[in-house]
Amino acid sequence: MNIRKFIGDKNFYKMVLTIALPIMIQNFITNFVSMLDNLMVGNLGTEQMSGVSIVNQLVFVFALAIFGALSGAGIFTAQFYGKKDNEGIRYTIRYKLLVTVLLMIVGLFIFVLFQEPLINMFLHEGDDGGSLELTLDYAKQYLNALMWGIVPFCITQVISSSLRETGETVAPMVAGFSAVLVNVFLNWVLIFGKLGLPALGGVGAAIATVIARFAECGIVIVWTHTHKDKNPFIVDAYKSMKIPKSLVKSILAKGGPLMLNEFMWAAGMT
């Protein structure tokens, strides 16, 4: 059997790396923002570090659910892009917006009403790493501040995923890298009280993350809408929320199991 027919040429692998490397870097950067909070807050003590770490694990489950939901629609975005069907891409963007809004409402509902029981699942009397009451309090403070960043995070994921699926991987990567720089600087300022500002500890880390999320979202939105020649599908994308029923059924059939798989895996790891 000739195995060479299963191996692409140099141009193929060059194209794959050109697309894949920026995506890998951006995903690393996106997760690195949360890890930065854990690392920098760790200098303040066990309770604050534990509170931040617990909340980031809960947010991780939410983020993976969003990723799974968008990935299902992304299959169709890539197909429409291959057929140069900009109207089809608009349909998938609208679907992504609607399903993201639905998941965001559910997520915020859970985080607001059930934050204490969720956090308490990670706290046990056998722990000898500090006060459980303080850890719970710090975790709630951090989560309440961090929730303001869920909206820009979701918008970023909708647009960035659509850009990647249509061949544009550099812009989302640049936006993610910019968010890390903003987060690192503001963490230093707000956590430790630099440049004349008060030291806010874990809450400061959450505020820094929220601002970084808004910065990343702003960069992605501005770049996408100021490069309509590269992104013709964005024109009139929000003019209506019309989506063919047949397409919705197809996306749900393929994307539903994917979202459930991502959610269950993240929940299991957490």
C-alpha positions as CSV (number, residue, x, y, z in Angstrom):
1,M,0.0,0.0,0.0
2,N,1.3,3.4,-1.0
3,I,1.2,5.5,2.2
4,R,2.4,8.6,0.4
5,K,-1.2,9.4,-0.7
6,F,-2.1,9.9,2.9
7,I,0.7,12.5,3.4
8,G,0.3,16.1,2.2
9,D,3.0,18.1,0.4
10,K,5.0,21.0,2.0
11,N,2.5,23.6,0.9
12,F,-0.3,21.7,2.7
13,Y,1.6,21.5,6.0
14,K,2.7,25.2,5.6
15,M,-1.0,26.2,5.2
16,V,-2.1,24.1,8.2
17,L,0.6,25.6,10.5
18,T,-0.2,29.1,9.3
19,I,-3.8,28.5,10.5
20,A,-3.2,26.3,13.5
21,L,-0.3,28.1,15.3
22,P,-2.2,31.4,15.8
23,I,-5.2,29.4,17.1
24,M,-3.1,27.5,19.5
25,I,-1.4,30.7,20.7
26,Q,-4.8,32.4,21.2
27,N,-6.3,29.6,23.1
28,F,-3.2,29.5,25.3
29,I,-3.5,33.2,25.9
30,T,-7.2,33.0,26.7
31,N,-6.6,30.5,29.5
32,F,-3.4,32.2,30.6
33,V,-5.4,35.3,31.6
34,S,-7.2,33.3,34.4
35,M,-3.9,31.6,35.4
36,L,-2.3,35.0,35.9
37,D,-4.9,35.9,38.5
38,N,-4.1,32.7,40.4
39,L,-0.4,33.3,40.2
40,M,-0.4,37.0,41.2
41,V,-3.1,36.7,43.9
42,G,-1.1,33.8,45.4
43,N,1.3,36.4,46.9
44,L,-1.5,37.6,49.1
45,G,-2.2,34.4,51.1
46,T,-3.8,31.0,50.9
47,E,-7.4,32.2,51.4
48,Q,-7.4,34.7,48.5
49,M,-5.5,32.4,46.2
50,S,-7.9,29.5,47.0
51,G,-10.9,31.7,46.4
52,V,-9.7,32.9,43.0
53,S,-8.7,29.4,42.0
54,I,-12.1,27.9,42.9
55,V,-14.0,30.5,40.9
56,N,-11.7,30.1,37.8
57,Q,-12.5,26.4,37.9
58,L,-16.2,27.2,37.8
59,V,-15.8,29.7,35.0
60,F,-13.7,27.1,33.1
61,V,-16.8,24.9,32.9
62,F,-18.8,27.8,31.5
63,A,-16.1,28.7,29.0
64,L,-15.9,25.1,27.7
65,A,-19.7,25.0,27.3
66,I,-19.5,28.2,25.2
67,F,-16.7,26.7,23.1
68,G,-18.6,23.5,22.5
69,A,-21.7,25.4,21.4
70,L,-19.8,27.6,19.0
71,S,-17.7,24.7,17.6
72,G,-20.8,23.0,16.3
73,A,-21.9,26.0,14.3
74,G,-18.3,26.5,13.3
75,I,-18.4,23.4,11.1
76,F,-21.0,25.0,9.0
77,T,-19.2,28.4,9.0
78,A,-16.2,26.8,7.4
79,Q,-18.3,25.0,4.9
80,F,-20.1,28.2,3.9
81,Y,-16.7,30.0,3.6
82,G,-15.5,27.3,1.3
83,K,-18.5,27.8,-0.9
84,K,-18.0,31.6,-0.7
85,D,-21.6,31.8,0.8
86,N,-21.5,35.0,2.9
87,E,-25.2,34.8,3.7
88,G,-24.7,31.3,5.1
89,I,-21.9,32.6,7.3
90,R,-24.2,35.4,8.5
91,Y,-26.7,32.7,9.5
92,T,-24.1,30.9,11.6
93,I,-23.0,34.1,13.3
94,R,-26.6,34.8,14.2
95,Y,-27.0,31.3,15.6
96,K,-23.8,31.7,17.6
97,L,-25.1,35.0,19.1
98,L,-28.4,33.5,20.1
99,V,-27.0,30.3,21.6
100,T,-24.3,32.3,23.4
101,V,-26.9,34.7,24.9
102,L,-28.9,31.8,26.1
103,L,-25.9,30.1,27.7
104,M,-24.8,33.4,29.2
105,I,-28.2,34.0,30.8
106,V,-28.2,30.4,32.2
107,G,-24.6,30.9,33.4
108,L,-25.2,34.2,35.1
109,F,-28.4,32.8,36.7
110,I,-26.4,29.9,38.2
111,F,-23.5,32.1,39.3
112,V,-25.7,34.6,41.0
113,L,-28.2,32.3,42.8
114,F,-26.0,29.3,43.5
115,Q,-22.5,30.7,43.9
116,E,-22.3,29.9,47.6
117,P,-23.3,26.2,47.2
118,L,-21.0,25.8,44.2
119,I,-18.0,27.3,46.0
120,N,-18.7,25.3,49.2
121,M,-18.3,22.1,47.2
122,F,-14.6,22.8,47.1
123,L,-14.3,23.7,50.8
124,H,-13.9,21.0,53.5
125,E,-13.2,21.1,57.2
126,G,-10.2,18.8,56.7
127,D,-8.4,21.6,54.8
128,D,-5.5,23.0,56.7
129,G,-4.7,25.8,54.3
130,G,-6.5,28.7,56.0
131,S,-9.9,29.9,57.0
132,L,-12.8,28.4,55.0
133,E,-15.0,31.4,55.8
134,L,-12.4,33.8,54.4
135,T,-11.9,31.7,51.4
136,L,-15.6,31.6,50.7
137,D,-15.8,35.4,51.1
138,Y,-12.9,36.1,48.8
139,A,-14.3,33.7,46.2
140,K,-17.7,35.4,46.2
141,Q,-16.1,38.8,45.9
142,Y,-14.0,37.7,43.0
143,L,-16.9,36.0,41.2
144,N,-19.2,39.0,41.6
145,A,-16.6,41.3,40.1
146,L,-15.6,38.7,37.4
147,M,-19.2,38.3,36.1
148,W,-19.0,41.7,34.5
149,G,-16.6,40.3,32.0
150,I,-18.8,37.4,30.8
151,V,-20.5,39.6,28.2
152,P,-17.4,40.8,26.4
153,F,-15.9,37.3,26.7
154,C,-18.9,35.8,24.9
155,I,-18.9,38.4,22.2
156,T,-15.2,37.9,21.6
157,Q,-15.7,34.1,21.3
158,V,-18.5,34.5,18.7
159,I,-16.5,36.9,16.5
160,S,-13.1,35.3,17.0
161,S,-14.4,31.8,16.2
162,S,-16.0,33.1,13.0
163,L,-12.8,34.8,11.9
164,R,-10.8,31.7,12.5
165,E,-13.3,29.6,10.6
166,T,-13.0,32.0,7.6
167,G,-9.2,31.8,7.6
168,E,-8.3,34.9,9.7
169,T,-6.3,33.7,12.7
170,V,-3.8,36.5,13.3
171,A,-6.3,39.3,14.4
172,P,-7.8,37.2,17.3
173,M,-4.3,36.2,18.4
174,V,-3.2,39.8,18.5
175,A,-6.3,40.8,20.5
176,G,-5.7,38.0,23.0
177,F,-2.1,38.9,23.4
178,S,-3.1,42.6,24.0
179,A,-5.5,41.3,26.7
180,V,-2.7,39.5,28.5
181,L,-0.6,42.7,28.5
182,V,-3.5,44.7,29.9
183,N,-4.3,42.1,32.5
184,V,-0.7,41.8,33.7
185,F,-0.3,45.6,34.1
186,L,-3.7,46.1,35.8
187,N,-3.1,43.1,38.0
188,W,0.1,44.7,39.3
189,V,-1.7,48.0,39.8
190,L,-4.9,46.8,41.4
191,I,-3.9,43.7,43.3
192,F,-0.9,45.3,45.0
193,G,-2.1,49.0,45.1
194,K,0.5,50.6,42.8
195,L,0.5,54.1,41.2
196,G,-1.4,55.6,44.1
197,L,-4.4,53.2,43.8
198,P,-5.7,51.1,46.7
199,A,-4.7,47.5,47.0
200,L,-7.8,45.5,46.1
201,G,-6.4,42.0,46.2
202,G,-8.5,39.3,44.5
203,V,-11.2,41.9,43.6
204,G,-8.5,43.9,41.9
205,A,-7.5,40.8,39.9
206,A,-11.2,40.4,38.8
207,I,-11.5,44.0,37.7
208,A,-8.2,43.7,35.8
209,T,-9.5,40.6,34.0
210,V,-12.8,42.3,33.1
211,I,-11.0,45.3,31.7
212,A,-8.8,43.0,29.7
213,R,-11.8,41.1,28.4
214,F,-13.4,44.4,27.2
215,A,-10.1,45.4,25.6
216,E,-9.9,42.1,23.7
217,C,-13.5,42.4,22.7
218,G,-13.1,46.0,21.4
219,I,-10.0,45.1,19.3
220,V,-11.8,42.1,17.7
221,I,-15.0,44.1,17.0
222,V,-13.1,47.2,15.6
223,W,-10.8,45.1,13.4
224,T,-13.6,43.0,12.0
225,H,-15.8,45.9,11.1
226,T,-13.0,48.1,9.7
227,H,-11.8,45.3,7.4
228,K,-15.1,44.5,5.6
229,D,-13.1,43.7,2.4
230,K,-11.6,40.7,4.2
231,N,-14.8,40.0,6.2
232,P,-17.6,40.7,3.7
233,F,-19.9,38.3,5.7
234,I,-20.0,40.9,8.6
235,V,-22.0,43.4,6.4
236,D,-25.6,43.2,7.5
237,A,-24.8,40.3,9.8
238,Y,-26.9,41.8,12.6
239,K,-29.6,43.3,10.3
240,S,-31.9,40.6,11.4
241,M,-31.8,37.3,13.4
242,K,-33.3,35.3,10.6
243,I,-31.9,31.7,10.5
244,P,-33.3,28.9,8.3
245,K,-35.0,26.3,10.4
246,S,-33.2,23.5,8.5
247,L,-29.8,25.0,9.3
248,V,-30.7,25.3,13.0
249,K,-31.7,21.7,13.1
250,S,-28.5,20.6,11.4
251,I,-26.4,22.7,13.8
252,L,-28.2,21.3,16.8
253,A,-27.8,17.8,15.6
254,K,-24.0,18.1,15.2
255,G,-23.3,20.8,17.8
256,G,-25.5,19.6,20.6
257,P,-23.5,16.5,21.4
258,L,-20.3,18.5,21.0
259,M,-21.4,21.1,23.5
260,L,-22.6,18.4,26.0
261,N,-19.2,16.6,25.6
262,E,-17.2,19.7,26.3
263,F,-19.4,20.6,29.3
264,M,-19.3,17.1,30.8
265,W,-15.5,16.9,30.3
266,A,-14.9,20.3,32.0
267,A,-17.3,19.4,34.8
268,G,-15.7,16.1,35.3
269,M,-12.2,17.7,35.4
270,T,-13.4,20.4,37.8
